[in-house]
Amino acid sequence: MPPRYTRALLKLSGAALKGEREFGIDWKAVRYVAQQVHRANGEGVQMAMVVGGGNIWRGAEAARQGMDRATADYAGMLATLINALALQDALERLGSVVRTQSAITAQAVAEPFIRRRAIRHLEKGRVVIFACGTGNPYMSTDTAAALRACEIGAQVLLMAKHKVDGVYEADPHLYPNARKLEALTYLEALNRRLEVIDSTALSLCMDNRLPIVVFDIFQPDALIRILYGERVGSLIAEEAVLSR
């Protein structure tokens, strides 16, 4: 059977790349993620990625300490570029052809983001990594992921988490008895004010009818199983999709 989704965008949090460390990059985690993406690409799925930078820098936290918020957010964009280059290297070592595109100018290490060029890379079987968010302060990498997914015509937005296997009524780390929500509509997710994805990204996906799957990237074969249509993690979509 061919994959259910043939073009997907994977949003990877910075926390996923720190593995068991308190901060920074865990190369074992990077290699694992790269293996999953390389495998998906080998199955014929056009894979794009957006990566966060919270394992290196958190702009909101720096702003709370007194730093100018816009400046702090720009610093966070550079952290996402570091993570993107780490993933690029790991993927290339596996044999994938990778292009990193940056929303802010970094021509020595990444292409500028050009929508049509990104789509062409995907059509040629290359993995595309989008770095530096949207290029604007006050915008999260969740919003960047939703925006890029819509721009490239992705069929699904895959929100990869670390040690969280879906959407819960409350933070499962703080409330172990919190109930997992296997499926919910965009409006349900917005009304519940769930922190698994920010409201701007969620609204953008709702307006463009882009389904979202929230899952734990470190569950065995989770990425491949989703791409082939298995229900893994939690699905956020319109009612018609949930009822299939």
C-alpha positions, 0 to 999 in steps of 0.5 A, spaced: 500 500 500 502 507 498 502 512 504 496 515 506 500 522 506 505 523 500 507 530 503 507 532 510 511 537 514 514 535 521 514 540 527 519 538 531 520 541 538 527 543 541 525 539 547 525 533 542 533 534 540 535 535 547 533 527 549 535 526 556 539 532 557 537 538 561 539 543 555 543 542 548 543 537 543 543 530 544 546 526 538 543 520 539 536 523 539 538 527 533 540 521 529 534 517 531 529 523 528 534 523 522 533 515 521 525 516 522 525 522 517 530 518 512 526 512 512 519 516 511 523 519 505 525 513 502 518 510 502 516 516 497 513 521 502 515 528 501 518 530 507 519 537 510 521 539 517 520 545 522 524 545 528 524 549 534 530 552 538 527 551 546 533 546 547 538 552 546 534 558 547 527 561 549 526 568 547 520 568 552 524 566 558 529 571 556 524 577 555 521 575 562 529 576 565 528 583 562 531 582 555 527 586 549 522 581 546 524 582 539 531 581 540 530 575 544 526 572 539 531 573 534 536 570 538 531 564 538 531 564 531 538 563 530 537 557 535 533 553 530 538 554 525 543 550 529 538 545 530 536 545 523 544 544 521 544 538 526 539 535 523 541 536 516 548 533 517 545 527 520 540 526 514 546 527 509 550 521 513 544 517 512 544 518 504 538 523 504 539 529 500 537 535 504 536 543 503 535 548 509 531 554 508 532 560 513 527 565 514 532 570 515 538 571 511 544 566 513 546 565 506 553 562 508 549 556 511 542 556 508 538 558 502 533 563 503 526 561 504 523 561 497 516 557 496 516 555 489 524 552 490 522 549 497 516 545 493 521 543 487 526 540 492 520 536 495 518 534 488 525 532 487 525 527 493 529 532 497 528 533 505 527 540 506 528 543 513 525 550 514 529 554 520 528 561 523 521 560 524 517 565 520 522 570 520 518 575 525 518 576 533 512 574 537 511 568 532 512 561 535 515 555 531 508 552 531 505 558 527 511 557 522 510 550 522 502 551 520 504 557 515 509 553 511 505 546 511 499 551 508 504 554 503 507 547 500 501 544 500 502 539 505 497 534 507 498 533 514 502 537 520 505 532 524 507 535 531 512 531 534 513 531 542 517 528 547 514 524 552 507 526 550 504 521 546 498 526 544 493 531 547 491 530 554 485 534 558 491 537 562 499 536 563 500 529 564 506 530 567 503 534 572 496 530 572 498 523 571 490 521 571 489 526 565 485 523 560 488 522 553 483 525 547 484 521 541 480 525 536 478 532 537 475 538 532 479 544 531 474 548 535 474 543 541 482 544 541 481 552 541 475 552 546 479 547 551 485 552 551 490 546 550 497 548 550 499 542 545 499 547 540 498 555 540 492 558 538 495 562 532 497 555 529 491 552 530 486 557 527 491 557 521 490 549 520 482 550 521 482 555 516 485 551 511 482 544 513 489 542 515 489 535 519 494 535 525 497 529 528 500 530 535 504 524 537 511 522 541 516 521 535 520 516 540 515 511 540 517 505 535 515 507 528 510 512 530 512 517 524 511 511 519 505 508 522 501 515 521 504 516 514 500 510 512 494 512 515 494 508 522 491 512 528 497 514 532 497 519 538 491 524 537 488 527 531 485 534 530 481 535 524 474 537 522 468 533 524 468 530 517 475 527 517 474 525 524 468 521 523 471 516 517 
